Amino acid sequence: MFTKRVISVYVGSFSLMVLGAVFQLPLLILVSTVPLFISFLSLLFSLEQIMFSSNIKVERVLSERFIVEGGFLTVKLEVSNCKNKLLKKFFLNDEFPSDSLTLVEGKLPVKVETNDLGEVKAEYVLKGRREGTFTIGPIYFSFQDKLGFFRFSREIKNFSFVTVLPRVSELKKVFVGEREKRYFWIGPYTLKSKGLSTDYYSSREFQPGDDLRFIDWKATARLGKPIIKEFEARTGRVLVIIIDTGESMAGEKLNYLKKAVLFLASQAIRNGDLIGIIIPTVSGVLLPRETSTYIKPGSTLNHFYAILKTSFLLQCFGKPDFLKAIEFLGKKIKTPAKVLLISDLEDFAEKKVYEALKKAVSMGYNPVVVSPSTYLFKKPGQVFPDVDNFCVVSTLHVIEEERERRKRNISKLKSLGVDVYEVGPGDFLPMMFKAYHVMKVK
């Protein structure tokens, strides 16, 4: 509340007062009281400003809720109800994690000067330094009197959340090794042929039986005979990735899964394929607040960023129902599609994995499973937390039982004609692309 200036004034005034009392100089004592009296008047004048400042409202507006790592975010502070002759200048300071977001334009605290309209705006620009979801706020409102004797501030509990998404190019450097490159760039599969789409293929003379909707009226008027347009057929496949977000997928498995899905989506879109995402929940497919659990197949850049956003926000909980997800898919997509299920195959019965894939096979989806093995994603210290021999033997017994159970489940899936690829951290991505390649050529 007290500034260094008023503290210096008080020290000087009391020093003069002591000197006046010691040397019995009434004039010096009187002079020493003048700064104290002025500071008291300034304090009284500021009290009215303090009462008025409680009515001022400050709102934060973000230009984007999601930015890519290295991208920029514009933050606007909108101040309303500040039309008052007493309070002409004040400061706004916005808190944010400096290790994750960097201020690249503007200055904090922001100096705000009011106008006759009573509404002012201030802005600054942040740069995302690393991926994650971060909180911006609270806002601190402060001002000081004209003499600079007193500073008053209050906290405005206004919080905003911004998500910094990873850059695919950076992920590639970390995630793709030399031995994975053979599956990384699979050649394009789209071939031009006549069919129905929005892409022009050629024009020809109208023949009986042709659809009148495709007559090129301009060419018809120019040539004096009916001309019909032909369009390219879409030969790209429809690929739907069903992601297991059960509690057993938490940790490193989920981190690798996110990156693998991004790379596969990027390659599928490059190849002209339509790629979609389904994230089953305990009750099938829902629409939670932050992200959609279903992204319909598409192949645009905006579609890729929707997949990027959704996969980045994935969280693990419960035991999702895959059978309801397949039934949901059957209602949404009527054309033949390829289904890629990413699951660790734990809680096999509760997740209805077998029933779901049996249903998918009967619907002609030709499903493929990529299954991360839990123990391959654990460090030795996590697998054997205790050095006691009995604990080690017990852990090995549990691992062996889990392995046998996993073999039985995979055998059941293979009996349906479903390809299952077991993966660890080192071959997650190449096996994903191998599964994609197998689905493409089937």
Wavefront OBJ file of the C-alpha trace (Angstrom):
o trace
v 0.000 0.000 0.000
v 2.812 2.438 0.906
v 5.272 3.324 -1.838
v 8.980 4.002 -1.354
v 8.312 7.672 -1.995
v 5.925 8.129 0.925
v 8.204 6.136 3.206
v 11.045 8.503 2.311
v 8.756 11.475 3.005
v 7.750 10.086 6.400
v 11.368 9.390 7.375
v 12.413 12.880 6.315
v 9.480 14.548 8.102
v 10.064 12.730 11.377
v 13.777 13.477 11.153
v 13.031 17.199 10.768
v 10.524 17.002 13.605
v 13.121 15.430 15.916
v 15.724 18.011 14.950
v 13.228 20.825 15.579
v 12.372 19.425 18.981
v 16.040 18.951 19.947
v 17.128 22.418 18.843
v 13.800 24.029 19.829
v 12.986 25.334 16.360
v 9.170 25.600 16.046
v 9.388 26.646 12.409
v 11.272 23.439 11.544
v 8.628 21.381 13.358
v 5.892 23.171 11.420
v 7.660 22.550 8.112
v 8.042 18.865 8.941
v 4.272 18.478 9.378
v 3.469 19.857 5.910
v 4.450 16.632 3.977
v 2.497 14.559 6.504
v -0.584 16.714 6.011
v -0.271 16.499 2.201
v 0.057 12.706 2.314
v -3.027 12.545 4.567
v -5.031 14.598 2.052
v -3.789 12.378 -0.767
v -4.928 9.332 1.193
v -8.407 10.810 1.723
v -8.659 11.621 -1.981
v -7.613 8.067 -2.857
v -10.308 6.523 -0.663
v -12.965 7.733 -3.073
v -11.007 6.218 -5.945
v -10.829 2.918 -4.050
v -14.609 2.894 -3.606
v -15.111 3.615 -7.303
v -12.590 0.985 -8.473
v -14.733 -1.815 -7.015
v -17.299 -1.127 -9.766
v -14.801 -1.547 -12.594
v -15.110 -4.835 -14.520
v -12.299 -6.457 -16.459
v -12.819 -9.290 -18.965
v -10.179 -11.315 -20.775
v -10.721 -12.342 -24.408
v -8.422 -14.883 -26.100
v -7.980 -14.909 -29.875
v -7.572 -18.704 -29.773
v -8.250 -21.475 -27.286
v -5.781 -23.782 -29.066
v -2.419 -22.864 -30.582
v 0.398 -24.967 -32.007
v 3.710 -24.997 -30.154
v 5.585 -21.902 -31.293
v 2.320 -20.195 -32.269
v 1.019 -16.862 -31.021
v -1.969 -15.948 -28.889
v -3.441 -12.459 -28.604
v -4.920 -11.618 -25.202
v -7.270 -8.649 -24.902
v -8.255 -7.076 -21.604
v -11.562 -5.253 -21.892
v -12.319 -2.767 -19.120
v -15.865 -1.490 -18.658
v -17.679 0.861 -16.287
v -14.616 3.082 -15.812
v -16.179 6.428 -16.760
v -15.107 8.596 -13.844
v -13.160 11.822 -13.585
v -11.362 10.712 -10.440
v -9.701 7.597 -11.826
v -7.941 8.480 -15.074
v -5.063 6.031 -15.047
v -4.550 2.559 -13.622
v -2.617 -0.636 -14.323
v -3.641 -4.215 -15.190
v -1.370 -7.179 -14.650
v -2.241 -10.652 -15.955
v -0.569 -13.754 -14.559
v 0.524 -16.654 -16.766
v 3.122 -19.467 -16.492
v 6.287 -17.832 -17.848
v 8.004 -21.202 -18.341
v 5.293 -22.269 -20.802
v 4.109 -18.998 -22.350
v 6.371 -16.099 -23.347
v 5.371 -12.448 -23.658
v 6.518 -11.366 -27.148
v 4.531 -8.193 -27.715
v 3.064 -5.679 -25.326
v 4.017 -4.967 -21.758
v 2.821 -6.130 -18.366
v 1.531 -4.527 -16.276
v -0.547 -2.739 -18.905
v -1.035 0.997 -18.391
v -4.671 1.930 -19.018
v -5.993 5.459 -19.436
v -9.734 5.956 -19.347
v -11.793 7.974 -21.819
v -15.211 9.579 -21.867
v -16.832 6.419 -23.232
v -15.993 4.458 -20.130
v -14.714 1.421 -22.077
v -11.070 0.756 -22.890
v -9.077 -2.173 -24.246
v -5.509 -3.305 -23.774
v -3.782 -6.284 -25.378
v -0.589 -8.283 -25.428
v 0.710 -11.307 -27.346
v 1.951 -14.621 -25.909
v 3.956 -17.370 -27.608
v 3.499 -21.051 -26.739
v 6.800 -22.552 -25.616
v 5.777 -26.123 -24.823
v 2.757 -28.342 -25.184
v 0.149 -28.572 -22.478
v -2.936 -26.866 -21.081
v -2.156 -23.714 -19.101
v -4.076 -21.237 -16.967
v -3.979 -17.484 -17.538
v -5.093 -15.420 -14.555
v -5.983 -13.947 -12.169
v -5.980 -10.265 -13.192
v -4.553 -7.685 -10.790
v -6.050 -4.195 -10.904
v -3.891 -1.446 -9.343
v -3.514 2.345 -9.265
v -1.728 4.979 -7.227
v -2.454 8.552 -6.256
v -1.128 11.456 -8.290
v 1.716 12.107 -5.880
v 2.787 8.473 -5.955
v 2.457 8.067 -2.186
v 0.037 5.141 -2.059
v -0.612 2.150 -4.298
v -3.843 0.173 -4.127
v -4.536 -3.180 -5.810
v -7.178 -5.876 -5.905
v -7.379 -9.332 -7.413
v -9.977 -10.099 -10.085
v -10.594 -13.828 -10.184
v -10.845 -14.248 -13.929
v -9.212 -17.383 -15.375
v -8.812 -18.604 -18.947
v -7.339 -21.814 -20.295
v -5.184 -22.177 -23.391
v -3.948 -25.441 -24.897
v -0.628 -25.572 -26.737
v -0.685 -28.414 -29.261
v 2.497 -30.198 -30.338
v 4.082 -29.569 -33.734
v 3.997 -32.681 -35.889
v 7.403 -31.887 -37.404
v 8.973 -31.821 -33.943
v 7.266 -35.037 -32.900
v 8.616 -36.757 -35.990
v 12.234 -36.059 -34.989
v 11.698 -37.700 -31.619
v 9.334 -40.470 -32.581
v 10.568 -41.745 -35.940
v 13.847 -43.648 -36.057
v 15.720 -44.995 -39.053
v 14.075 -48.404 -38.968
v 10.579 -46.897 -38.927
v 11.044 -44.953 -42.165
v 10.106 -47.898 -44.358
v 6.514 -47.541 -43.157
v 6.404 -43.775 -42.780
v 5.897 -42.591 -46.355
v 3.618 -44.990 -48.135
v 3.039 -43.948 -51.738
v -0.207 -42.298 -52.837
v -3.116 -44.590 -53.565
v -5.621 -42.198 -55.156
v -6.148 -42.710 -58.878
v -8.256 -40.547 -61.176
v -11.342 -42.218 -62.619
v -14.838 -41.170 -63.582
v -17.474 -41.120 -60.874
v -19.291 -38.788 -58.508
v -17.467 -36.045 -56.640
v -16.927 -32.298 -56.902
v -13.674 -32.555 -58.924
v -13.997 -31.967 -62.679
v -12.775 -34.839 -64.915
v -13.860 -34.112 -68.525
v -16.758 -33.087 -70.769
v -18.514 -35.041 -73.508
v -21.630 -34.945 -75.662
v -24.901 -35.776 -73.951
v -26.162 -39.336 -74.405
v -29.582 -40.807 -73.601
v -29.761 -41.907 -69.979
v -27.329 -39.262 -68.671
v -28.324 -37.335 -65.566
v -29.706 -33.911 -66.550
v -28.191 -32.388 -63.395
v -24.708 -32.583 -64.925
v -25.406 -30.699 -68.163
v -22.874 -27.921 -68.750
v -25.216 -25.159 -69.882
v -22.475 -22.711 -70.851
v -20.751 -25.259 -73.092
v -24.148 -26.305 -74.479
v -24.983 -22.709 -75.440
v -21.528 -22.193 -76.958
v -21.443 -25.386 -79.058
v -25.130 -25.579 -79.893
v -25.480 -29.180 -78.640
v -25.979 -30.665 -75.150
v -22.692 -31.197 -73.285
v -22.426 -33.057 -69.992
v -19.715 -32.818 -67.311
v -17.927 -35.838 -65.876
v -16.345 -35.847 -62.438
v -13.576 -37.766 -60.729
v -14.564 -40.684 -58.553
v -13.259 -40.686 -55.020
v -10.982 -43.745 -54.715
v -9.585 -42.964 -51.281
v -10.581 -45.337 -48.502
v -12.552 -44.490 -45.382
v -10.484 -45.240 -42.280
v -11.934 -45.003 -38.777
v -9.639 -45.244 -35.758
v -11.277 -46.455 -32.547
v -9.146 -45.420 -29.570
v -9.171 -47.240 -26.251
v -9.121 -44.596 -23.512
v -9.782 -46.978 -20.639
v -7.927 -46.493 -17.379
v -5.511 -49.299 -18.316
v -4.209 -47.179 -21.233
v -2.962 -44.357 -18.989
v 0.702 -43.358 -18.889
v 3.245 -43.984 -21.611
v 0.851 -46.058 -23.720
v -1.426 -43.036 -24.107
v 1.493 -40.721 -24.942
v 2.716 -43.006 -27.735
v -0.849 -43.535 -28.942
v -1.442 -39.793 -29.352
v 1.651 -39.323 -31.490
v 1.011 -42.409 -33.598
v -2.561 -41.312 -34.339
v -1.326 -37.890 -35.457
v 1.237 -39.332 -37.875
v -1.202 -41.856 -39.266
v -3.844 -39.155 -39.772
v -1.290 -36.962 -41.530
v -0.264 -39.751 -43.913
v -3.829 -40.893 -44.604
v -4.890 -37.357 -45.524
v -1.820 -36.993 -47.777
v -2.946 -40.159 -49.556
v -6.442 -38.778 -50.100
v -8.087 -41.125 -47.608
v -10.922 -40.073 -45.349
v -9.942 -40.570 -41.723
v -12.238 -40.421 -38.701
v -11.906 -40.922 -34.952
v -14.160 -42.637 -32.419
v -13.390 -42.479 -28.701
v -15.715 -44.929 -26.915
v -16.790 -44.206 -23.350
v -18.383 -46.385 -20.702
v -21.822 -45.753 -22.175
v -20.785 -45.875 -25.820
v -20.156 -42.585 -27.617
v -20.860 -39.275 -25.863
v -19.907 -35.649 -26.415
v -17.972 -34.371 -23.388
v -17.362 -30.697 -22.843
v -13.823 -30.192 -24.132
v -13.665 -32.553 -27.089
v -15.785 -34.590 -29.470
v -15.600 -38.356 -29.135
v -16.560 -38.746 -32.778
v -14.917 -36.994 -35.721
v -16.513 -37.962 -38.996
v -14.132 -39.079 -41.760
v -12.579 -36.224 -43.714
v -9.368 -35.265 -45.506
v -8.928 -31.494 -45.130
v -6.307 -29.562 -43.197
v -8.942 -28.324 -40.751
v -9.988 -31.932 -40.272
v -6.430 -32.859 -39.353
v -6.257 -30.091 -36.761
v -9.547 -31.325 -35.281
v -7.926 -34.760 -34.867
v -4.809 -33.106 -33.420
v -6.886 -31.196 -30.880
v -8.986 -34.210 -29.893
v -6.084 -36.640 -29.559
v -4.100 -34.148 -27.485
v -6.943 -33.834 -24.966
v -7.423 -37.573 -24.508
v -7.739 -38.761 -20.932
v -8.086 -42.295 -19.613
v -10.947 -43.396 -17.394
v -13.328 -46.318 -16.946
v -13.821 -49.234 -19.295
v -15.198 -48.134 -22.696
v -17.821 -50.159 -24.526
v -16.485 -51.029 -27.995
v -19.648 -52.824 -29.102
v -21.717 -49.650 -28.747
v -18.997 -47.771 -30.628
v -19.276 -50.182 -33.585
v -23.073 -49.902 -33.539
v -22.710 -46.125 -33.490
v -20.324 -46.328 -36.457
v -22.839 -48.410 -38.392
v -25.419 -45.639 -38.028
v -23.000 -42.879 -39.047
v -21.163 -44.460 -41.999
v -23.114 -46.366 -44.607
v -20.234 -46.917 -47.050
v -17.590 -49.639 -46.540
v -14.890 -48.517 -44.133
v -11.686 -49.813 -42.612
v -11.585 -49.959 -38.808
v -8.355 -49.702 -36.822
v -8.764 -50.453 -33.122
v -5.965 -49.336 -30.775
v -6.324 -51.148 -27.464
v -4.174 -52.940 -24.913
v -6.890 -55.663 -24.799
v -7.074 -55.479 -21.008
v -10.525 -55.779 -19.413
v -11.339 -57.823 -22.508
v -14.829 -58.915 -21.429
v -15.897 -55.592 -19.880
v -14.912 -53.633 -22.990
v -16.721 -56.215 -25.188
v -13.752 -56.376 -27.553
v -14.624 -59.737 -29.105
v -18.312 -58.887 -29.580
v -17.407 -55.512 -31.108
v -14.963 -56.930 -33.657
v -17.314 -59.770 -34.516
v -19.963 -57.160 -35.259
v -17.450 -55.123 -37.305
v -16.523 -58.180 -39.392
v -20.192 -58.955 -40.054
v -20.685 -55.352 -41.228
v -17.767 -55.649 -43.681
v -15.402 -53.220 -41.896
v -12.308 -55.511 -42.055
v -10.992 -54.454 -38.614
v -7.321 -54.489 -37.603
v -6.049 -54.255 -34.025
v -2.870 -52.555 -32.809
v -2.304 -53.623 -29.216
v 0.351 -52.046 -26.955
v 1.587 -54.563 -24.414
v 1.500 -53.093 -20.905
v 4.744 -54.549 -19.561
v 6.754 -53.369 -22.565
v 5.882 -49.784 -21.607
v 7.032 -50.162 -17.999
v 10.517 -49.518 -16.719
v 12.283 -52.351 -14.866
v 11.792 -50.553 -11.558
v 8.046 -50.412 -12.189
v 7.775 -54.095 -13.052
v 9.893 -55.214 -10.073
v 9.432 -52.526 -7.417
v 10.959 -54.657 -4.651
v 14.235 -56.559 -4.615
v 12.788 -59.269 -2.388
v 13.035 -62.658 -4.118
v 9.487 -63.652 -3.209
v 8.108 -60.442 -4.722
v 10.116 -60.973 -7.900
v 8.817 -64.542 -8.280
v 5.245 -63.411 -7.580
v 5.561 -60.629 -10.151
v 6.910 -63.040 -12.761
v 3.985 -65.369 -12.067
v 1.506 -62.506 -12.532
v 3.238 -61.463 -15.756
v 3.085 -65.023 -17.083
v -0.619 -65.317 -16.252
v -1.297 -61.989 -17.951
v 0.679 -63.088 -20.984
v -1.315 -66.328 -21.265
v -4.594 -64.443 -20.924
v -3.448 -62.038 -23.614
v -2.547 -64.907 -25.954
v -6.008 -66.436 -25.524
v -7.707 -63.122 -26.288
v -5.577 -62.535 -29.379
v -6.309 -66.079 -30.590
v -10.045 -65.405 -30.255
v -9.682 -62.274 -32.373
v -7.585 -64.024 -34.998
v -10.277 -66.702 -35.281
v -12.511 -63.916 -36.619
v -9.928 -63.168 -39.317
v -8.761 -60.001 -37.535
v -5.074 -59.075 -37.787
v -3.555 -58.193 -34.389
v -0.223 -56.377 -34.059
v 1.406 -56.365 -30.625
v 3.579 -53.295 -30.112
v 5.977 -51.735 -27.650
v 7.534 -48.254 -27.456
v 10.083 -48.991 -30.192
v 7.718 -50.309 -32.862
v 4.423 -48.552 -32.087
v 4.586 -46.219 -35.055
v 5.920 -48.650 -37.707
v 3.329 -51.246 -36.753
v 0.603 -48.611 -37.028
v 1.724 -47.864 -40.557
v 2.040 -51.559 -41.347
v -1.563 -52.073 -40.213
v -2.584 -49.094 -42.351
v -0.716 -50.521 -45.350
v -2.350 -53.956 -44.890
v -5.797 -52.375 -44.768
v -5.051 -50.391 -47.918
v -4.077 -53.400 -50.001
v -6.720 -55.820 -48.672
l 1 2 3 4 5 6 7 8 9 10 11 12 13 14 15 16 17 18 19 20 21 22 23 24 25 26 27 28 29 30 31 32 33 34 35 36 37 38 39 40 41 42 43 44 45 46 47 48 49 50 51 52 53 54 55 56 57 58 59 60 61 62 63 64 65 66 67 68 69 70 71 72 73 74 75 76 77 78 79 80 81 82 83 84 85 86 87 88 89 90 91 92 93 94 95 96 97 98 99 100 101 102 103 104 105 106 107 108 109 110 111 112 113 114 115 116 117 118 119 120 121 122 123 124 125 126 127 128 129 130 131 132 133 134 135 136 137 138 139 140 141 142 143 144 145 146 147 148 149 150 151 152 153 154 155 156 157 158 159 160 161 162 163 164 165 166 167 168 169 170 171 172 173 174 175 176 177 178 179 180 181 182 183 184 185 186 187 188 189 190 191 192 193 194 195 196 197 198 199 200 201 202 203 204 205 206 207 208 209 210 211 212 213 214 215 216 217 218 219 220 221 222 223 224 225 226 227 228 229 230 231 232 233 234 235 236 237 238 239 240 241 242 243 244 245 246 247 248 249 250 251 252 253 254 255 256 257 258 259 260 261 262 263 264 265 266 267 268 269 270 271 272 273 274 275 276 277 278 279 280 281 282 283 284 285 286 287 288 289 290 291 292 293 294 295 296 297 298 299 300 301 302 303 304 305 306 307 308 309 310 311 312 313 314 315 316 317 318 319 320 321 322 323 324 325 326 327 328 329 330 331 332 333 334 335 336 337 338 339 340 341 342 343 344 345 346 347 348 349 350 351 352 353 354 355 356 357 358 359 360 361 362 363 364 365 366 367 368 369 370 371 372 373 374 375 376 377 378 379 380 381 382 383 384 385 386 387 388 389 390 391 392 393 394 395 396 397 398 399 400 401 402 403 404 405 406 407 408 409 410 411 412 413 414 415 416 417 418 419 420 421 422 423 424 425 426 427 428 429 430 431 432 433 434 435 436 437 438 439 440 441 442
